[in-house]
Amino acid sequence: MTELESFFSGDGSLSKVIPGYLPRTAQLEMAESIAKAIDKKTNLIAEAGTGTGKTFAYLVPAIFSRKKVIISTGTKNLQDQLFNKDLPVIRKAIKMPFKAALLKGRANYLCTYRLENALNTSFGFSKEDATALARIKAWSKRTKVGDISEISDVAEGDPIWSQATSNVDNCLGKECKDYDDCFLVQARKKAQESDIIVVNHYLLCADWSLRETGFGELLPNAEVVIIDEAHQLSEIASNFLGLSLSGKQLNELATDTLVEYFKDAKDMPDLRTACEDLQFEVKDLRLAFGMELKRGDWKDLEDNPKISAALESVHKQLDRLAEHLELASVRTKGLETCFDRVEALEELLNSLINDDSGKWIRWYETHSKSFTLSKTPVDIAAEFKSFMKQHKASWIFTSATLSVANNFTHFSKGLGLYDTESKSWESPFDFETQSLFYHPKGLPKPTEPDFTEQVVEFALPVLKASKGRAFFLFTSHRALKIAAEILQNKIDYPLLVQGTRAKAVLLEQFKAQGNAILLATSSFWEGVDVRGDALSCVIIDKLPFASPGDPVLKARLAAMEKQGRNPFFEHQLPTAVIALRQGVGRLIRDVNDKGVLMVCDPRLLKRAYGHMFLNSVPAMKRSRDIADVNEFFRLLDSNSNKKEQKMEQENCKC
């Protein structure tokens, strides 16, 4: 018996630390394949269905290899879960000692220098911001690692954190007076000394994009790189390889310069005026875009005289601020850093305005109080292949959803993984008996103006049969709002709507109430784990094709057409299939889970490509009759009642 076989066996090390542990063939096979790739220094694409236990399947061989390993997850939440829950279980079971470190991007760590600057400046803060800064100050005296997720009374998304954390633009690096005690420096040092470093895709890509300066490479050299939730990597990497300039960046530059002005340059009133004028022009540019929140093509921006004029005013004001900062920069390191930043932002804005190389997609996006001007590479495959060659490690890509109808071409092509071995292990769950796929007759076409209203009518009998306990997932915020308004007056179960509260709060309420209906869009399609009867139904309004009006997608599809390729079948369709698989994956999360999946898009059966979706979801029983849904839930509730009665009887005997 090999070391891995022994570890994952029914009476092995893992069974001694996990109550009710059952060995899974797929988990062991996946672990052995990863161990082989690490040993032979090759790359591997490893798809593992829900319930395979893929986290342990890659953690154990990674630790056994005794090599330096970077593990990158899709989100900070998954990163925290892996480090704080999964690794401690492995540590209990495994005999060999190993060091592990959690490393996040610099904006996740308290910057004591910037916090002191904010607290000591005469630059005014609102009462709420001043209170938040005081709370951060009190926490700063207690924290040992400076991770801002530790503090509960100041939300991670609060804009005030920009005054108490650093970014690549405003960090002073080794010249900072607090460098020796810097939480980021300490976190990075710990990572360099560790065997297992847990990061997220954003941090991995930030290091790849080579825009992290002041500390050199943020990630230490590794012999193994494991990418979990790898289906997200291409999009995140594409964003990081691009260039962006936001109104927020410009305002932060002006604010930071004002802080330095009040400290060390009060005799230069023109500097203050230049900062305030830049803030005014940035605000004016945001207003020129209009109130609508949207993503648009750069050509729309150039063809609009109002926006073009406002952008030119920002450009001129940035030049003016640069002139005054150049004079002030000789005074202090803080003012010198502000001058370096304004020069970098000038160069970036020039790059965005004047690029016509054809290698980039230029676009803009408006937010409630800001905007972003961006350019994104048309194709990242060559860049990523080059990145992998620079980091000579074994690369393992894993997720529950990497293939389309058992074909990995879409994923591998997107990252340039042409010669990489791919393997797949199906979920151990018995979908045939645990679930039902319901696709009713008579569904409206997605192009019909009242599509969402009709879909809600089709969903109501299902929600009644399930007694709530459902995720109702939408492909647009507009559809979600329409459905929420209709359902408020038509159901007797708690209705939870994305956007009304924080995601984590909504999830906790959903689990606690036990009969709620959660209406949500893209962020709830993946990375959400609800086990047990609280989630017994997932309803999806339509096949999740990306909006054809998105400027980045539109440009990519046009580039593929020029190359003589079929953009629909090579990009749009496989991307939608993987997105649907993620949504479907919310339903069955445990061996005891049971539930109904309802997909309300008639294209599933009426379009030739529908079989691609059907062949990519688990092999469930399928029905077009609501009577089968009613019967499924009748049996489910009947079995649940029997279990409860049995438990009560056993408790009485005790």
C-alpha positions as CSV (number, residue, x, y, z in Angstrom):
1,M,0.0,0.0,0.0
2,T,1.4,3.4,-1.0
3,E,1.6,6.4,1.4
4,L,-1.4,8.0,-0.3
5,E,-3.5,4.8,-0.3
6,S,-2.8,4.3,3.4
7,F,-3.6,8.0,4.2
8,F,-7.0,7.9,2.4
9,S,-8.0,4.4,3.4
10,G,-11.0,3.6,5.6
11,D,-8.7,3.1,8.7
12,G,-6.0,5.6,7.6
13,S,-4.8,8.8,9.1
14,L,-7.6,10.9,7.7
15,S,-10.3,8.6,9.1
16,K,-9.0,9.3,12.6
17,V,-9.6,13.0,12.4
18,I,-12.9,13.2,10.4
19,P,-15.9,11.6,12.1
20,G,-17.8,9.3,9.7
21,Y,-15.1,9.4,7.1
22,L,-15.6,7.2,4.1
23,P,-12.9,6.6,1.5
24,R,-13.6,7.8,-2.1
25,T,-12.0,6.1,-5.0
26,A,-12.1,9.3,-7.1
27,Q,-10.3,11.3,-4.3
28,L,-7.5,8.8,-4.1
29,E,-7.1,8.6,-7.9
30,M,-7.0,12.4,-8.1
31,A,-4.4,12.6,-5.3
32,E,-2.2,10.0,-7.1
33,S,-2.4,11.8,-10.4
34,I,-1.4,15.1,-8.7
35,A,1.5,13.3,-6.9
36,K,2.7,11.9,-10.2
37,A,2.6,15.4,-11.9
38,I,4.5,16.9,-9.0
39,D,7.1,14.1,-9.1
40,K,7.6,14.3,-12.8
41,K,7.5,18.1,-12.9
42,T,4.6,18.2,-15.4
43,N,1.3,20.1,-15.6
44,L,-2.2,18.7,-15.0
45,I,-5.8,19.8,-15.5
46,A,-7.8,18.0,-12.9
47,E,-11.6,18.3,-12.9
48,A,-13.4,16.8,-9.9
49,G,-17.2,16.8,-9.4
50,T,-18.8,18.0,-6.2
51,G,-18.2,15.7,-3.3
52,T,-14.9,14.3,-4.6
53,G,-12.9,16.0,-1.9
54,K,-10.6,17.8,-4.2
55,T,-9.1,20.1,-1.6
56,F,-7.6,17.2,0.4
57,A,-6.8,15.4,-2.9
58,Y,-4.3,18.2,-3.8
59,L,-3.3,19.3,-0.3
60,V,-2.0,15.9,0.8
61,P,0.3,15.1,-2.2
62,A,1.5,18.7,-2.1
63,I,2.6,18.3,1.5
64,F,4.0,14.8,1.0
65,S,6.1,16.2,-1.9
66,R,8.1,18.3,0.6
67,K,8.4,21.0,-2.1
68,K,7.5,24.7,-1.9
69,V,3.9,25.0,-2.9
70,I,1.7,28.0,-3.8
71,I,-2.1,27.3,-3.6
72,S,-4.3,29.9,-5.3
73,T,-8.0,30.0,-4.6
74,G,-10.8,31.9,-6.4
75,T,-11.8,34.3,-3.6
76,K,-10.5,35.5,-0.2
77,N,-13.4,33.6,1.5
78,L,-12.2,30.3,0.0
79,Q,-8.6,31.3,0.9
80,D,-9.6,31.8,4.5
81,Q,-11.5,28.5,4.6
82,L,-8.6,26.5,3.1
83,F,-6.1,28.0,5.6
84,N,-8.3,28.1,8.7
85,K,-10.4,24.9,8.3
86,D,-8.9,22.5,5.8
87,L,-5.2,22.8,6.5
88,P,-5.7,22.3,10.3
89,V,-7.5,19.0,9.7
90,I,-4.6,17.8,7.5
91,R,-2.1,19.0,10.1
92,K,-3.8,16.7,12.7
93,A,-3.8,13.7,10.4
94,I,-0.4,14.0,8.8
95,K,2.8,13.0,10.6
96,M,5.4,15.2,8.9
97,P,5.7,18.8,10.1
98,F,5.1,21.6,7.6
99,K,4.9,25.4,7.7
100,A,1.9,27.1,6.1
101,A,1.2,30.8,5.5
102,L,-1.8,32.9,4.4
103,L,-0.8,35.8,2.1
104,K,-3.2,38.4,0.8
105,G,-2.8,41.5,-1.3
106,R,-1.4,44.6,0.3
107,A,-4.8,46.3,0.6
108,N,-5.8,43.6,3.1
109,Y,-3.2,44.7,5.6
110,L,-3.2,47.7,8.0
111,C,-0.7,50.4,7.1
112,T,0.3,52.0,10.3
113,Y,2.0,54.9,8.5
114,R,-1.1,55.9,6.5
115,L,-3.3,55.4,9.6
116,E,-1.2,57.8,11.6
117,N,-1.2,60.3,8.7
118,A,-5.0,60.2,8.5
119,L,-5.4,60.6,12.3
120,N,-3.0,63.5,12.5
121,T,-4.0,65.5,9.5
122,S,-6.1,68.6,9.7
123,F,-7.8,67.5,6.5
124,G,-11.4,67.0,7.6
125,F,-13.3,63.7,7.8
126,S,-17.0,63.2,8.3
127,K,-18.2,62.1,11.8
128,E,-18.7,58.5,10.5
129,D,-15.3,58.3,9.0
130,A,-13.6,59.8,12.1
131,T,-15.4,57.2,14.3
132,A,-14.3,54.4,11.9
133,L,-10.7,55.6,12.0
134,A,-10.8,55.6,15.8
135,R,-12.0,52.0,15.8
136,I,-9.2,51.0,13.5
137,K,-6.7,52.8,15.7
138,A,-7.9,50.8,18.8
139,W,-7.8,47.6,16.8
140,S,-4.3,48.4,15.6
141,K,-3.0,48.1,19.1
142,R,-4.4,44.6,19.5
143,T,-3.8,42.9,16.1
144,K,-0.8,40.7,15.6
145,V,-1.1,40.2,11.8
146,G,-2.9,43.4,10.7
147,D,-5.4,41.5,8.5
148,I,-8.4,43.9,8.1
149,S,-10.9,41.0,8.0
150,E,-10.2,40.6,11.8
151,I,-12.1,43.8,12.7
152,S,-15.9,43.4,12.8
153,D,-17.1,47.0,13.5
154,V,-15.6,48.5,10.3
155,A,-16.8,46.7,7.1
156,E,-14.1,45.5,4.7
157,G,-15.8,47.5,1.9
158,D,-15.8,50.8,3.8
159,P,-14.0,53.4,1.7
160,I,-12.3,54.7,4.9
161,W,-9.9,51.7,4.6
162,S,-8.1,53.6,1.8
163,Q,-6.8,55.9,4.6
164,A,-5.5,53.0,6.7
165,T,-4.1,50.6,4.0
166,S,-1.6,51.1,1.2
167,N,-1.5,50.2,-2.4
168,V,1.2,49.9,-5.0
169,D,1.0,53.6,-5.8
170,N,1.3,55.1,-2.3
171,C,3.4,52.5,-0.5
172,L,6.8,54.0,0.5
173,G,8.6,50.7,0.6
174,K,11.9,50.4,2.4
175,E,12.0,54.2,3.0
176,C,8.9,54.0,5.2
177,K,9.6,54.7,8.8
178,D,7.3,51.8,9.8
179,Y,8.9,49.3,7.4
180,D,10.4,47.1,10.0
181,D,7.0,46.6,11.7
182,C,5.0,46.5,8.5
183,F,2.3,43.8,8.6
184,L,2.7,43.2,4.8
185,V,6.4,42.7,5.1
186,Q,5.9,40.3,8.0
187,A,3.3,38.3,6.1
188,R,5.6,38.1,3.1
189,K,8.6,37.1,5.2
190,K,6.5,34.3,6.8
191,A,5.4,33.2,3.3
192,Q,9.0,33.0,2.2
193,E,9.8,30.7,5.2
194,S,6.8,28.5,4.6
195,D,6.3,25.2,2.7
196,I,2.6,25.9,1.8
197,I,1.6,29.5,0.8
198,V,-2.2,30.1,0.3
199,V,-3.0,33.0,-1.9
200,N,-5.9,34.0,-4.2
201,H,-6.0,34.5,-8.0
202,Y,-6.0,38.3,-7.7
203,L,-2.7,38.2,-5.7
204,L,-1.2,35.6,-8.1
205,C,-2.1,37.7,-11.1
206,A,-0.9,40.9,-9.5
207,D,2.5,39.3,-9.1
208,W,2.3,38.1,-12.7
209,S,1.4,41.6,-14.0
210,L,4.7,42.9,-12.5
211,R,2.9,45.9,-11.1
212,E,3.7,45.1,-7.5
213,T,6.8,47.3,-6.7
214,G,8.6,48.3,-3.6
215,F,8.9,44.8,-2.3
216,G,10.1,43.1,-5.5
217,E,8.2,39.9,-6.2
218,L,5.4,39.5,-3.8
219,L,5.2,35.7,-4.2
220,P,8.2,33.6,-3.4
221,N,9.5,31.2,-6.0
222,A,7.6,27.9,-5.8
223,E,8.2,24.4,-7.2
224,V,4.4,23.6,-7.3
225,V,1.5,26.0,-8.2
226,I,-2.0,24.6,-7.6
227,I,-4.9,26.7,-9.0
228,D,-8.2,25.9,-7.3
229,E,-11.4,27.2,-8.9
230,A,-9.3,27.4,-12.0
231,H,-12.3,28.2,-14.2
232,Q,-12.1,31.7,-12.9
233,L,-8.5,32.3,-13.7
234,S,-8.7,33.4,-17.3
235,E,-11.1,36.3,-16.7
236,I,-9.2,37.5,-13.6
237,A,-5.8,37.2,-15.4
238,S,-7.2,39.2,-18.4
239,N,-8.2,42.0,-16.0
240,F,-4.8,42.1,-14.4
241,L,-2.9,42.0,-17.6
242,G,-4.8,45.0,-18.7
243,L,-4.5,48.6,-17.6
244,S,-7.1,50.7,-15.8
245,L,-7.4,54.2,-14.5
246,S,-10.3,55.0,-12.2
247,G,-11.9,58.2,-10.7
248,K,-11.1,56.6,-7.3
249,Q,-7.4,56.5,-8.1
250,L,-7.4,60.1,-9.1
251,N,-9.3,61.2,-6.0
252,E,-7.1,59.2,-3.8
253,L,-4.0,60.9,-5.3
254,A,-5.6,64.3,-4.7
255,T,-6.6,63.4,-1.1
256,D,-3.1,61.9,-0.2
257,T,-1.4,65.0,-1.7
258,L,-3.7,67.2,0.5
259,V,-2.7,65.2,3.6
260,E,1.0,65.8,2.7
261,Y,0.3,69.5,1.9
262,F,-1.2,70.1,5.4
263,K,1.8,68.4,7.0
264,D,4.7,69.9,5.0
265,A,3.7,72.3,2.3
266,K,1.1,74.9,3.6
267,D,3.2,77.6,2.1
268,M,2.3,76.3,-1.4
269,P,-1.4,77.2,-1.8
270,D,-1.3,76.5,-5.5
271,L,-0.7,72.8,-4.7
272,R,-3.9,72.7,-2.6
273,T,-5.8,74.4,-5.4
274,A,-4.5,71.9,-8.0
275,C,-5.7,69.0,-5.8
276,E,-9.2,70.5,-5.3
277,D,-9.5,71.4,-8.9
278,L,-8.6,67.8,-10.0
279,Q,-11.3,66.4,-7.6
280,F,-13.8,68.8,-9.2
281,E,-12.9,67.8,-12.8
282,V,-13.1,64.1,-11.8
283,K,-16.6,64.6,-10.4
284,D,-17.5,66.5,-13.6
285,L,-16.3,63.7,-15.8
286,R,-18.4,61.2,-13.8
287,L,-21.5,63.4,-14.4
288,A,-20.7,63.6,-18.1
289,F,-21.1,59.9,-18.4
290,G,-24.8,60.2,-17.2
291,M,-26.6,58.4,-14.4
292,E,-26.8,55.0,-16.0
293,L,-24.4,52.3,-14.7
294,K,-22.9,50.6,-17.7
295,R,-19.9,49.3,-19.6
296,G,-19.3,50.8,-23.0
297,D,-17.0,50.8,-25.9
298,W,-14.2,53.5,-26.1
299,K,-15.7,54.7,-29.4
300,D,-18.8,55.8,-27.6
301,L,-16.7,57.9,-25.3
302,E,-14.8,59.5,-28.3
303,D,-18.1,60.2,-30.1
304,N,-19.6,62.1,-27.2
305,P,-18.3,65.7,-27.1
306,K,-19.4,66.2,-23.5
307,I,-17.4,63.2,-22.2
308,S,-14.4,64.0,-24.5
309,A,-14.2,67.6,-23.2
310,A,-14.5,66.5,-19.5
311,L,-11.8,63.9,-20.1
312,E,-9.5,66.5,-21.6
313,S,-10.1,68.7,-18.6
314,V,-9.1,65.9,-16.2
315,H,-6.0,65.4,-18.4
316,K,-5.0,69.1,-18.2
317,Q,-5.6,69.2,-14.5
318,L,-3.4,66.1,-13.9
319,D,-0.6,67.9,-15.8
320,R,-1.1,71.0,-13.6
321,L,-0.9,69.0,-10.4
322,A,2.2,67.3,-11.7
323,E,3.9,70.7,-12.2
324,H,3.2,71.7,-8.6
325,L,4.1,68.3,-7.1
326,E,7.5,68.4,-9.0
327,L,8.3,71.6,-7.1
328,A,7.1,70.1,-3.7
329,S,8.6,66.7,-4.2
330,V,12.1,67.7,-2.8
331,R,10.6,68.3,0.6
332,T,9.5,64.9,1.9
333,K,9.3,61.3,0.9
334,G,5.5,61.5,1.0
335,L,5.4,64.4,-1.5
336,E,8.0,62.7,-3.7
337,T,5.8,59.6,-3.8
338,C,2.8,61.7,-4.8
339,F,4.8,63.2,-7.6
340,D,5.8,59.7,-8.8
341,R,2.1,58.7,-8.7
342,V,1.0,61.7,-10.7
343,E,3.6,61.0,-13.4
344,A,2.5,57.3,-13.5
345,L,-1.2,58.3,-13.8
346,E,-0.3,60.8,-16.6
347,E,1.5,58.1,-18.5
348,L,-1.4,55.7,-18.0
349,L,-4.0,58.1,-19.2
350,N,-1.9,58.9,-22.3
351,S,-1.6,55.2,-23.0
352,L,-5.4,54.7,-22.7
353,I,-6.2,57.8,-24.9
354,N,-3.7,57.2,-27.6
355,D,-3.6,53.4,-28.1
356,D,-4.5,52.2,-31.6
357,S,-2.3,49.1,-31.8
358,G,-5.2,46.7,-32.2
359,K,-3.8,44.4,-29.5
360,W,-6.0,45.9,-26.8
361,I,-9.7,46.3,-26.2
362,R,-10.4,49.9,-24.9
363,W,-13.6,50.4,-22.8
364,Y,-15.1,52.3,-19.9
365,E,-17.4,51.4,-17.0
366,T,-19.4,53.7,-14.7
367,H,-20.0,53.1,-11.0
368,S,-22.4,55.0,-8.7
369,K,-19.8,57.6,-7.7
370,S,-16.8,56.8,-10.0
371,F,-15.7,55.4,-13.4
372,T,-13.0,53.2,-14.8
373,L,-11.1,53.6,-18.1
374,S,-9.5,50.4,-19.2
375,K,-7.8,48.5,-21.9
376,T,-7.7,44.7,-21.9
377,P,-5.6,42.3,-24.0
378,V,-7.5,40.6,-26.8
379,D,-5.9,37.3,-26.0
380,I,-4.0,36.2,-22.9
381,A,-3.0,32.6,-23.9
382,A,0.5,33.5,-25.1
383,E,1.1,35.7,-22.1
384,F,0.1,33.0,-19.6
385,K,2.2,30.4,-21.4
386,S,5.2,32.8,-21.1
387,F,4.4,33.4,-17.4
388,M,4.4,29.6,-16.7
389,K,7.7,29.2,-18.4
390,Q,9.2,31.9,-16.2
391,H,8.0,30.1,-13.1
392,K,9.4,26.6,-13.7
393,A,7.0,24.7,-11.5
394,S,4.4,21.9,-11.7
395,W,1.1,23.6,-12.5
396,I,-2.1,21.9,-11.3
397,F,-5.4,23.4,-12.4
398,T,-8.5,22.1,-10.7
399,S,-12.2,22.8,-10.4
400,A,-15.6,21.1,-10.5
401,T,-16.3,22.8,-13.9
402,L,-13.4,22.8,-16.5
403,S,-14.9,20.8,-19.3
404,V,-17.8,21.2,-21.7
405,A,-19.5,17.8,-22.5
406,N,-16.3,16.1,-21.3
407,N,-14.0,18.3,-23.6
408,F,-11.3,20.5,-22.1
409,T,-10.5,22.5,-25.2
410,H,-12.2,25.8,-24.1
411,F,-10.3,25.9,-20.8
412,S,-6.9,24.8,-22.1
413,K,-7.0,27.1,-25.2
414,G,-7.9,30.1,-23.1
415,L,-4.7,29.8,-21.1
416,G,-2.4,28.3,-23.8
417,L,-2.3,24.9,-22.1
418,Y,-2.0,23.0,-25.4
419,D,0.2,20.1,-24.2
420,T,-1.2,19.7,-20.7
421,E,-2.7,16.3,-19.6
422,S,-6.3,16.5,-18.5
423,K,-8.3,14.1,-16.3
424,S,-11.8,14.1,-14.8
425,W,-13.5,12.4,-11.9
426,E,-17.3,12.4,-11.6
427,S,-19.1,13.3,-8.4
428,P,-19.7,10.4,-6.0
429,F,-23.2,11.6,-5.4
430,D,-26.1,9.6,-6.8
431,F,-27.9,12.3,-8.8
432,E,-30.3,9.8,-10.3
433,T,-31.9,9.2,-6.9
434,Q,-31.0,12.5,-5.2
435,S,-32.4,14.9,-7.7
436,L,-34.9,15.7,-10.4
437,F,-34.4,18.0,-13.4
438,Y,-37.6,19.7,-14.2
439,H,-38.1,21.5,-17.6
440,P,-41.8,22.4,-18.0
441,K,-43.6,22.6,-21.4
442,G,-44.8,25.9,-22.8
443,L,-42.0,28.1,-21.6
444,P,-41.7,31.6,-23.2
445,K,-38.9,32.6,-25.4
446,P,-36.2,34.6,-23.7
447,T,-36.8,37.4,-26.2
448,E,-40.4,37.9,-25.2
449,P,-40.9,41.2,-23.3
450,D,-42.7,39.6,-20.4
451,F,-40.3,36.6,-20.2
452,T,-39.5,37.1,-16.5
453,E,-43.1,37.5,-15.5
454,Q,-44.0,34.3,-17.2
455,V,-41.1,32.4,-15.7
456,V,-42.2,33.5,-12.2
457,E,-45.7,32.0,-13.0
458,F,-44.1,28.7,-14.0
459,A,-41.9,28.7,-10.9
460,L,-44.7,29.4,-8.4
461,P,-46.0,25.8,-8.3
462,V,-42.5,24.5,-7.8
463,L,-41.8,27.0,-4.9
464,K,-45.1,25.9,-3.4
465,A,-44.2,22.2,-3.7
466,S,-40.7,22.8,-2.2
467,K,-42.2,24.9,0.6
468,G,-39.6,27.6,-0.1
469,R,-36.1,26.2,0.5
470,A,-35.0,27.5,-2.9
471,F,-32.4,29.5,-4.8
472,F,-34.0,31.4,-7.7
473,L,-31.0,32.4,-9.8
474,F,-31.1,35.1,-12.5
475,T,-28.8,36.1,-15.4
476,S,-29.5,39.9,-14.9
477,H,-30.3,42.3,-12.0
478,R,-33.2,43.6,-14.0
479,A,-34.9,40.2,-14.0
480,L,-34.2,39.8,-10.3
481,K,-35.9,43.1,-9.5
482,I,-39.0,42.2,-11.6
483,A,-39.3,38.7,-9.9
484,A,-38.8,40.2,-6.4
485,E,-41.7,42.6,-6.9
486,I,-44.0,39.9,-8.2
487,L,-43.1,37.3,-5.5
488,Q,-43.6,39.7,-2.6
489,N,-47.3,39.4,-2.9
490,K,-47.5,35.8,-4.1
491,I,-45.6,33.6,-1.6
492,D,-45.9,32.9,2.1
493,Y,-42.2,32.1,2.6
494,P,-39.4,34.4,3.7
495,L,-38.0,36.3,0.6
496,L,-34.4,37.2,0.6
497,V,-33.1,39.4,-2.2
498,Q,-29.5,39.9,-3.2
499,G,-28.4,43.5,-2.7
500,T,-30.6,44.2,0.3
501,R,-28.0,42.9,2.7
502,A,-24.4,41.6,2.6
503,K,-24.0,38.2,0.9
504,A,-22.7,36.5,4.0
505,V,-25.7,37.8,6.0
506,L,-28.2,36.6,3.4
507,L,-26.7,33.2,3.4
508,E,-26.8,32.9,7.2
509,Q,-30.5,34.0,7.2
510,F,-31.3,31.5,4.4
511,K,-29.8,28.6,6.4
512,A,-31.3,29.7,9.7
513,Q,-34.9,30.2,8.4
514,G,-35.0,26.8,6.7
515,N,-37.9,27.7,4.3
516,A,-36.6,30.9,2.6
517,I,-36.4,31.8,-1.1
518,L,-33.2,33.6,-2.1
519,L,-33.3,35.6,-5.3
520,A,-29.8,36.2,-6.6
521,T,-27.6,36.8,-9.7
522,S,-24.1,35.8,-10.7
523,S,-22.3,36.0,-7.3
524,F,-24.5,33.3,-5.9
525,W,-24.1,30.9,-8.9
526,E,-20.8,29.6,-7.4
527,G,-18.8,29.4,-4.2
528,V,-21.9,29.0,-2.1
529,D,-22.4,25.9,0.0
530,V,-25.7,25.2,1.7
531,R,-26.2,21.6,2.8
532,G,-29.3,19.9,4.1
533,D,-33.0,20.5,3.6
534,A,-32.8,24.4,3.7
535,L,-31.8,24.3,0.0
536,S,-33.9,21.7,-1.8
537,C,-34.6,23.5,-5.0
538,V,-32.6,25.6,-7.5
539,I,-34.5,27.5,-10.3
540,I,-32.5,29.1,-13.1
541,D,-34.3,31.6,-15.3
542,K,-32.3,31.3,-18.5
543,L,-29.1,29.9,-20.0
544,P,-26.3,32.1,-18.7
545,F,-24.9,33.6,-22.0
546,A,-22.8,36.7,-21.4
547,S,-24.4,40.0,-22.6
548,P,-23.5,40.4,-26.3
549,G,-23.3,44.1,-25.7
550,D,-20.4,43.9,-23.3
551,P,-17.5,45.8,-25.0
552,V,-14.8,43.4,-24.1
553,L,-16.8,40.3,-25.2
554,K,-17.8,42.1,-28.4
555,A,-14.2,42.9,-29.3
556,R,-13.0,39.4,-28.5
557,L,-15.7,37.8,-30.7
558,A,-14.9,40.2,-33.5
559,A,-11.2,39.2,-33.2
560,M,-12.1,35.5,-33.4
561,E,-14.2,36.2,-36.5
562,K,-11.3,37.9,-38.2
563,Q,-9.2,34.7,-37.5
564,G,-11.8,32.6,-39.3
565,R,-13.0,31.0,-36.1
566,N,-16.5,30.5,-34.8
567,P,-16.9,32.7,-31.7
568,F,-20.3,31.3,-30.7
569,F,-19.2,27.7,-30.5
570,E,-15.6,28.4,-29.4
571,H,-16.3,31.0,-26.7
572,Q,-19.9,32.0,-26.0
573,L,-21.4,28.5,-25.8
574,P,-18.7,26.9,-23.6
575,T,-18.5,29.9,-21.3
576,A,-22.3,29.6,-20.8
577,V,-22.1,25.8,-20.2
578,I,-19.5,26.2,-17.5
579,A,-21.6,29.0,-15.8
580,L,-24.7,26.8,-15.9
581,R,-22.7,23.9,-14.3
582,Q,-21.7,26.2,-11.5
583,G,-25.3,27.2,-10.9
584,V,-26.5,23.6,-11.0
585,G,-23.7,22.7,-8.5
586,R,-25.5,24.6,-5.7
587,L,-28.2,22.0,-5.5
588,I,-26.5,18.8,-4.2
589,R,-23.7,19.5,-1.8
590,D,-23.7,16.3,0.3
591,V,-24.5,12.6,0.1
592,N,-27.8,13.1,1.9
593,D,-29.0,16.2,0.0
594,K,-32.0,15.9,-2.3
595,G,-33.5,18.5,-4.6
596,V,-35.2,19.7,-7.8
597,L,-33.4,21.7,-10.5
598,M,-35.6,23.8,-12.7
599,V,-34.3,25.5,-15.9
600,C,-36.7,27.8,-17.5
601,D,-35.1,28.4,-20.9
602,P,-36.8,26.6,-23.8
603,R,-33.6,26.8,-25.9
604,L,-32.4,23.8,-23.9
605,L,-34.6,21.5,-26.1
606,K,-35.4,23.8,-29.1
607,R,-31.9,24.7,-30.2
608,A,-29.4,22.3,-31.6
609,Y,-26.7,23.4,-29.0
610,G,-29.0,22.5,-26.1
611,H,-27.5,19.1,-25.9
612,M,-24.2,20.7,-25.0
613,F,-25.8,21.9,-21.8
614,L,-27.7,18.7,-21.1
615,N,-24.6,16.6,-21.6
616,S,-22.6,18.7,-19.2
617,V,-24.9,18.6,-16.2
618,P,-25.1,15.5,-13.8
619,A,-27.2,12.5,-15.0
620,M,-30.5,13.4,-13.2
621,K,-33.9,12.0,-13.7
622,R,-35.7,14.4,-16.0
623,S,-39.4,15.5,-16.2
624,R,-41.6,18.0,-17.9
625,D,-44.6,17.3,-15.6
626,I,-45.3,19.3,-12.4
627,A,-46.9,16.2,-10.9
628,D,-43.4,14.6,-10.7
629,V,-42.1,17.6,-8.8
630,N,-45.0,17.4,-6.3
631,E,-44.3,13.7,-5.8
632,F,-40.6,14.2,-5.4
633,F,-41.2,16.7,-2.6
634,R,-43.9,14.6,-1.0
635,L,-41.5,11.7,-0.7
636,L,-38.7,14.0,0.5
637,D,-40.8,15.5,3.3
638,S,-42.3,12.1,4.2
639,N,-38.8,10.7,4.6
640,S,-37.7,13.7,6.6
641,N,-40.7,13.3,9.0
642,K,-39.8,9.6,9.5
643,K,-36.2,10.5,10.4
644,E,-37.4,13.2,12.9
645,Q,-39.8,10.7,14.5
646,K,-37.1,8.1,14.8
647,M,-34.7,10.6,16.4
648,E,-37.4,11.6,18.9
649,Q,-38.0,8.0,19.8
650,E,-34.3,7.4,20.3
651,N,-34.0,10.5,22.5
652,C,-37.0,9.3,24.6
653,K,-35.2,6.0,25.1
654,C,-32.1,7.8,26.3
